[in-house]
C-alpha cells in the first residue's frame, strides 16, 4: 500500500506540475505534508533547502529522498519513476505519432519552422549567460574563457565535458 501512495504522491504532481520541478514543489508539498502527513512543514522546508543545495533537478531529488524515507530503496525507485513517468509517457506517445507521420508535408513544414525558433531561444539563452558572466567577472575573463573554450572544442576537438571542468577549475582557482 505504501508504494501505491508513494506513486500517487509523485505521479499527480508530475502530471499537473507544468514547467518542471519548481512548479511542482507546492503540489508535492500538498501530497507529502497535507495528504499523507509524512513530513511536517518544517521538515519539508529543510528537505527542500538541502535539495536546492545539491546539483540536479529538484523534483527527482525530492522524490528519491521522500521515497527512500517512506519505502526504502524500492520506494525511492517508485517515487522517481512516478516523477518522470508522465513526461516519459507523453514523450514516447508524441514521438510515436511524429514517427508515424514523419513523411507528412505538415510535419515536415512544422519541423522546418521549429528549428529557427529553437535557434533563437538558444541565442537568447547564450546572450543572457554572456551578460551574466560579464557582470560577474568582467569582459576580459568572459572573453578569455569563451574564446579558449571555442578553440578547444572546435579546433582541437576536446570533449565539452573537459572544457566545462576546466572552466570550473579556472573559475575556482583564479576567480574564486
Secondary structure, 3 states (H helix, E strand, C coil): CHHHHHHHHHHHHHHHCCCCHHHHHHHHHHHHHHHCCCCCHHHHHHHHHHHHHCCCCHHHHHHHHHHHHHHHHHHHHHHHHHHHHHHHHHHHHHHHHHHHCCCCHHHHHHHHHHHHHHHHHHHHHHHHHHHHHHHHHCHHHHHHHHHHHHHHHHHCCCCHHHHHHHHHHHHHHHHC
